[in-house]
Amino acid sequence: MTDKQENLLAVLNVRIHDLMNLCDKQRLKIGELTEQLETQKKLTTTLKEEISVMQDNYDRLLIAKSIELEKGKTSEAHKRLEQLVREVDKCIALLNE
């Protein structure tokens, strides 16, 4: 081999090693991002379940409060209803993050 060929071979080896290092770094980054994605999916599922439970509670409370409204406690029922709506809005905001 000539000096020129040996130099080209050395440069090729260096570039191949650089490329392999870059691939390793990308694999690590992909692994980290995959873990983050799984964590976010679990969090989303948990929050959706919480919203479902809160929605059921909200529906039950609406029924109970509508009965209470008939008894003349409108201002108290209105305050409770506003509080429930704020809680549901907070849950929705958490899901949208």
C-alpha positions in Angstrom: 0.0 0.0 0.0 1.1 3.5 -0.7 1.2 6.3 1.9 -1.8 7.9 0.3 -3.9 4.7 0.6 -2.8 4.2 4.2 -3.8 7.7 5.0 -7.2 7.2 3.3 -7.7 4.0 5.2 -6.8 5.7 8.5 -9.3 8.6 7.8 -11.9 6.0 6.9 -11.3 4.1 10.2 -11.6 7.4 12.2 -14.8 8.3 10.5 -16.3 4.9 10.9 -15.5 5.0 14.7 -17.1 8.5 14.8 -20.2 7.2 13.1 -20.4 4.3 15.5 -20.1 6.6 18.5 -22.8 8.8 17.0 -25.1 5.7 16.5 -24.5 4.7 20.2 -25.4 8.2 21.4 -28.6 8.1 19.3 -29.5 4.7 20.6 -29.2 6.0 24.2 -31.3 9.0 23.3 -34.0 6.9 21.7 -34.1 4.7 24.8 -34.5 7.7 27.1 -37.2 9.2 24.9 -39.0 5.8 24.8 -39.0 5.7 28.6 -40.3 9.3 28.8 -43.1 8.4 26.3 -44.1 5.4 28.3 -44.2 7.5 31.5 -46.3 10.1 29.8 -48.7 7.4 28.5 -49.1 6.0 32.0 -49.7 9.5 33.4 -52.3 10.2 30.7 -54.1 7.0 31.4 -54.2 7.7 35.1 -55.5 11.2 34.6 -58.2 10.0 32.2 -59.3 7.5 34.8 -59.4 10.2 37.4 -61.4 12.4 35.1 -63.9 9.6 34.5 -64.3 9.1 38.3 -64.7 12.8 38.8 -67.2 13.0 36.0 -69.3 10.2 37.6 -69.1 12.0 41.0 -70.0 15.3 39.3 -73.0 13.7 37.6 -74.2 12.2 40.9 -73.7 15.5 42.7 -75.7 17.4 40.0 -78.6 15.1 40.6 -78.3 15.5 44.4 -78.0 19.3 44.1 -80.9 19.5 41.7 -83.0 17.8 44.4 -81.6 20.2 46.9 -82.4 23.1 44.7 -86.0 22.1 44.9 -85.8 22.6 48.6 -84.7 26.3 48.3 -80.9 26.2 48.8 -80.0 27.7 45.5 -77.0 29.8 46.5 -75.2 27.0 48.3 -76.0 24.6 45.4 -74.7 27.1 42.9 -71.4 27.6 44.8 -70.9 23.8 44.9 -71.6 23.4 41.3 -69.1 26.2 40.4 -66.5 24.4 42.5 -67.1 21.2 40.7 -66.8 22.8 37.3 -63.5 24.4 38.3 -62.2 21.0 39.4 -63.2 19.4 36.1 -61.5 22.3 34.3 -58.3 21.7 36.3 -58.3 18.0 35.3 -58.8 18.9 31.7 -55.9 21.4 31.9 -53.7 18.7 33.3 -54.5 16.4 30.4 -53.7 19.1 27.9 -50.2 19.7 29.3 
